[in-house]
Amino acid sequence: MITKQPRQEIIYCRISEDREGKEYGVDRQEAHCRRLADRRGWQVVSVLVDNDITGTGGKNRPGYDQLLTMLRKGTANAVLAVSDKRLNRNHRNAFELLDLIQERDIAVEFTKGGPINMNTAEGRGIVRRKAIDAQEESEEIGERVADAKKDNVAKGTYRGGGRPFGYESDGKTPRSLVCPECSATEGFVITVVREDHDDHHTHDEEAPCPIKAVTVACPNDCAAEPVNAPGSEAWHLEQASRGVAAGATNRSELRKWHVAGVKTPARRKRNPDGIRTEPTPGEWTPTTFL
């Protein structure tokens, strides 16, 4: 009696963005795949991870490259992933893998989608169309994000991303304000006043009018206008701007920041393995100071 050998399988996990650097997403993916491997009686020979790396475009995916190498060498003959979108969002990469699956009798199964069927023309067609649809979906998301950022630029609103120096995470509230009359430090109401369309020379009803003024009101209705708290990021930014406007050089103002110990907003840095570090402030340089 011939006993069929269990498949030697690779678990592949990927997450596009892991700003916390905790790999929670890929850890969950691995757990789901291991449970499926147990049900199938397959032996896990490797767990390959691309953390904080997109599946679209030409970015290098070390884990995925290793997966292809192992399949070509015959080290493994099965792949488990949570979904086809975790495995690929680029149809060229997907087609390369699909050809390899068909040539080497490689089993591929997803915990949220079942197995890939490469044994019939219909099955192969479905798999290839899903690969194209996944890339189209990813490109549409990219277009929507790009359009949203263009709208932000046109309206002069915050485009998101890391917290800008001198402002809170909303990108418009100075960090930090204080009312000189009542000493309030939060709850300020910031209003952006724009020019009227009648005064705007383009007369484009859809285009936002230029900003005319920005007013900041104390939450306690004090008559005094809130100011940047001395020593705060907004205060340092104000002082540097005033200095440059009065004729000082950028380097001379930068030296003042170095002496005062002013740091950049904390940012997570990406390690070579794709995992981000904990948020860490940095030193200002002539380039980042501009």
C-alpha positions as CSV (number, residue, x, y, z in Angstrom):
1,M,0.0,0.0,0.0
2,I,1.4,3.4,-1.0
3,T,1.0,6.0,1.6
4,K,0.6,9.5,0.2
5,Q,3.1,11.9,1.7
6,P,1.7,15.1,3.3
7,R,2.4,18.3,1.4
8,Q,5.3,20.4,2.5
9,E,3.8,23.9,2.7
10,I,4.8,27.5,3.1
11,I,2.6,30.0,5.1
12,Y,2.8,33.4,3.5
13,C,1.7,36.5,5.4
14,R,1.7,40.1,4.3
15,I,0.4,43.4,5.5
16,S,0.7,46.6,3.5
17,E,1.1,49.0,6.5
18,D,2.2,48.4,10.0
19,R,2.8,51.8,11.5
20,E,2.8,50.4,15.0
21,G,5.5,48.0,14.1
22,K,3.8,45.2,16.1
23,E,3.0,42.8,13.3
24,Y,-0.5,42.1,14.7
25,G,-1.9,41.6,11.2
26,V,0.7,39.0,10.1
27,D,0.5,37.2,13.4
28,R,-3.2,36.7,13.0
29,Q,-2.7,35.6,9.4
30,E,-0.2,32.9,10.4
31,A,-2.5,31.6,13.1
32,H,-5.4,31.2,10.6
33,C,-3.1,29.4,8.2
34,R,-1.7,27.0,10.8
35,R,-5.2,25.9,11.7
36,L,-5.9,25.2,8.1
37,A,-2.6,23.3,7.7
38,D,-3.6,21.1,10.7
39,R,-6.9,20.3,9.1
40,R,-5.3,19.4,5.8
41,G,-2.5,17.4,7.5
42,W,0.1,19.4,5.8
43,Q,3.6,20.0,7.2
44,V,4.7,23.7,7.7
45,V,8.2,23.9,6.4
46,S,8.5,27.7,6.5
47,V,6.6,30.9,7.4
48,L,7.5,33.8,5.2
49,V,6.5,37.3,6.1
50,D,6.4,40.6,4.2
51,N,5.4,43.1,6.9
52,D,4.5,46.7,6.1
53,I,5.1,46.0,2.3
54,T,2.5,46.6,-0.4
55,G,1.6,43.8,-2.8
56,T,1.2,46.3,-5.7
57,G,3.8,47.7,-7.9
58,G,7.5,46.9,-8.2
59,K,8.6,47.0,-4.5
60,N,10.8,44.2,-3.5
61,R,9.1,41.6,-1.3
62,P,11.9,39.4,0.2
63,G,9.4,36.9,1.7
64,Y,7.6,36.5,-1.6
65,D,10.8,36.1,-3.6
66,Q,11.9,33.4,-1.2
67,L,8.6,31.7,-1.6
68,L,9.1,31.4,-5.4
69,T,12.6,30.2,-4.9
70,M,11.5,27.4,-2.5
71,L,8.7,26.3,-4.9
72,R,11.1,26.2,-7.9
73,K,13.6,24.1,-5.9
74,G,10.9,21.7,-4.7
75,T,11.5,22.5,-1.1
76,A,7.8,23.0,-0.7
77,N,4.8,22.0,-2.8
78,A,2.0,23.9,-1.1
79,V,1.2,27.5,-0.1
80,L,-1.3,28.8,2.4
81,A,-2.3,32.4,2.8
82,V,-5.4,34.2,4.2
83,S,-6.5,35.5,0.8
84,D,-5.4,35.9,-2.7
85,K,-5.0,39.7,-2.1
86,R,-2.5,38.9,0.7
87,L,-0.5,36.9,-1.8
88,N,-0.7,39.2,-4.8
89,R,-2.1,42.5,-5.9
90,N,0.0,42.7,-9.1
91,H,-1.2,40.5,-12.0
92,R,2.3,40.0,-13.4
93,N,3.5,38.5,-10.2
94,A,0.3,36.5,-9.9
95,F,0.6,35.0,-13.4
96,E,4.2,34.0,-12.7
97,L,3.1,32.1,-9.6
98,L,0.1,30.6,-11.4
99,D,2.3,29.2,-14.2
100,L,4.6,27.7,-11.5
101,I,1.6,26.2,-9.7
102,Q,0.5,24.5,-12.9
103,E,4.0,23.2,-13.9
104,R,4.9,21.8,-10.4
105,D,1.6,20.6,-9.1
106,I,1.7,23.1,-6.2
107,A,-1.4,23.3,-4.0
108,V,-2.5,26.8,-3.0
109,E,-5.3,27.5,-0.6
110,F,-6.7,30.5,1.2
111,T,-8.4,30.5,4.6
112,K,-10.9,33.1,3.2
113,G,-11.5,31.7,-0.3
114,G,-10.6,28.1,-0.6
115,P,-8.2,26.4,-2.9
116,I,-7.0,27.5,-6.3
117,N,-8.2,25.3,-9.1
118,M,-5.7,25.1,-12.0
119,N,-7.0,21.7,-13.3
120,T,-9.5,23.2,-15.7
121,A,-9.7,26.0,-18.2
122,E,-12.5,27.6,-16.3
123,G,-10.6,27.3,-13.0
124,R,-7.5,28.9,-14.5
125,G,-9.6,31.7,-16.0
126,I,-11.3,32.5,-12.7
127,V,-7.9,32.6,-10.9
128,R,-6.4,34.9,-13.6
129,R,-9.4,37.3,-13.6
130,K,-9.3,37.5,-9.8
131,A,-5.6,38.5,-10.1
132,I,-6.5,41.3,-12.6
133,D,-9.4,42.5,-10.4
134,A,-7.2,42.7,-7.3
135,Q,-4.7,44.9,-9.1
136,E,-7.5,47.1,-10.5
137,E,-9.0,47.5,-7.0
138,S,-5.6,48.5,-5.6
139,E,-5.0,51.0,-8.4
140,E,-8.5,52.5,-7.8
141,I,-7.7,53.0,-4.1
142,G,-4.4,54.7,-5.1
143,E,-6.3,57.1,-7.5
144,R,-8.9,57.9,-4.8
145,V,-6.1,58.7,-2.3
146,A,-4.2,60.9,-4.9
147,D,-7.4,62.8,-5.8
148,A,-8.2,63.4,-2.1
149,K,-4.7,64.8,-1.6
150,K,-5.1,67.1,-4.7
151,D,-8.4,68.4,-3.2
152,N,-6.6,69.0,0.1
153,V,-3.9,71.0,-1.7
154,A,-6.5,73.1,-3.6
155,K,-8.4,73.8,-0.5
156,G,-5.3,74.5,1.6
157,T,-6.3,71.9,4.2
158,Y,-4.2,69.4,6.0
159,R,-3.3,66.4,3.8
160,G,-2.6,63.9,6.6
161,G,0.5,62.0,7.4
162,G,2.9,62.7,10.3
163,R,2.1,65.5,12.7
164,P,3.6,68.8,11.3
165,F,6.0,70.6,13.6
166,G,4.3,73.4,15.5
167,Y,0.8,71.9,15.1
168,E,-1.3,69.3,16.6
169,S,-2.3,66.1,14.7
170,D,-5.2,67.9,12.9
171,G,-2.6,70.0,11.1
172,K,-4.2,73.3,12.0
173,T,-4.2,73.8,15.7
174,P,-0.9,75.4,16.9
175,R,1.0,73.4,19.5
176,S,0.6,75.0,22.0
177,L,-1.7,78.0,22.6
178,V,-2.4,79.8,25.8
179,C,-4.8,82.6,26.6
180,P,-2.9,85.5,28.3
181,E,-6.1,86.5,30.2
182,C,-7.5,83.3,31.6
183,S,-4.5,80.9,31.0
184,A,-6.7,78.4,29.0
185,T,-4.5,75.9,27.1
186,E,-7.1,73.9,25.1
187,G,-10.5,74.1,23.5
188,F,-9.6,77.0,21.2
189,V,-11.9,77.7,18.2
190,I,-9.9,78.2,14.9
191,T,-11.7,79.8,12.0
192,V,-10.4,80.1,8.5
193,V,-11.8,83.2,6.7
194,R,-11.5,83.1,2.9
195,E,-12.0,85.8,0.3
196,D,-15.4,86.2,-1.3
197,H,-15.9,84.8,-4.8
198,D,-16.7,88.4,-5.9
199,D,-13.2,89.4,-4.9
200,H,-11.5,86.3,-6.2
201,H,-10.2,87.1,-9.7
202,T,-10.6,83.6,-11.1
203,H,-14.3,83.5,-10.4
204,D,-14.2,79.8,-10.4
205,E,-17.1,78.6,-8.2
206,E,-15.5,75.2,-7.6
207,A,-12.0,76.5,-6.8
208,P,-11.6,77.5,-3.1
209,C,-10.9,81.2,-2.5
210,P,-7.5,82.2,-1.0
211,I,-7.3,82.3,2.8
212,K,-7.9,85.9,3.9
213,A,-7.4,85.4,7.7
214,V,-7.2,82.8,10.4
215,T,-8.8,83.7,13.8
216,V,-8.3,81.9,17.1
217,A,-10.9,82.4,19.8
218,C,-10.5,81.5,23.5
219,P,-13.1,78.9,24.7
220,N,-13.9,81.2,27.7
221,D,-14.8,84.1,25.4
222,C,-11.9,86.2,26.7
223,A,-11.2,89.5,24.9
224,A,-7.5,88.7,24.7
225,E,-6.3,86.9,21.6
226,P,-4.6,83.5,22.4
227,V,-0.8,83.4,21.8
228,N,1.7,80.7,21.3
229,A,2.9,79.4,24.7
230,P,6.6,80.4,25.3
231,G,8.9,77.4,24.6
232,S,6.3,75.4,22.7
233,E,6.8,74.2,19.1
234,A,4.5,76.9,17.8
235,W,6.4,79.5,19.7
236,H,9.8,78.3,18.3
237,L,8.3,78.3,14.8
238,E,6.9,81.8,15.2
239,Q,10.2,83.1,16.5
240,A,12.2,81.5,13.7
241,S,9.8,82.9,11.1
242,R,10.0,86.4,12.6
243,G,13.8,86.1,12.6
244,V,14.1,85.1,9.0
245,A,11.6,87.8,8.0
246,A,13.8,90.4,9.8
247,G,16.8,89.3,7.8
248,A,18.3,86.5,9.9
249,T,19.6,83.4,8.0
250,N,18.1,79.9,8.3
251,R,21.3,78.6,9.8
252,S,21.4,81.2,12.5
253,E,17.8,80.3,13.5
254,L,18.6,76.6,13.3
255,R,21.5,77.1,15.7
256,K,19.0,78.7,18.2
257,W,16.9,75.6,18.0
258,H,19.9,73.3,18.6
259,V,20.9,75.3,21.6
260,A,17.3,75.2,22.9
261,G,17.1,71.4,22.3
262,V,14.2,71.7,19.8
263,K,13.5,68.3,18.2
264,T,11.5,67.2,15.2
265,P,8.1,65.5,15.8
266,A,8.4,61.9,16.7
267,R,8.4,59.6,13.7
268,R,8.5,55.8,13.3
269,K,11.4,54.7,11.1
270,R,11.3,51.7,8.8
271,N,13.9,49.0,9.5
272,P,15.4,47.0,6.6
273,D,13.1,44.1,7.5
274,G,10.1,46.5,7.0
275,I,9.1,46.8,10.7
276,R,8.8,50.3,12.0
277,T,10.5,51.5,15.2
278,E,8.8,53.2,18.1
279,P,8.2,57.0,17.6
280,T,11.4,58.9,18.1
281,P,12.1,62.6,17.7
282,G,15.1,63.6,15.7
283,E,17.6,66.4,15.2
284,W,16.9,69.3,12.8
285,T,19.1,69.6,9.8
286,P,19.5,72.5,7.3
287,T,17.4,70.5,4.9
288,T,14.5,69.6,7.3
289,F,14.5,73.1,8.8
290,L,13.7,74.8,5.5
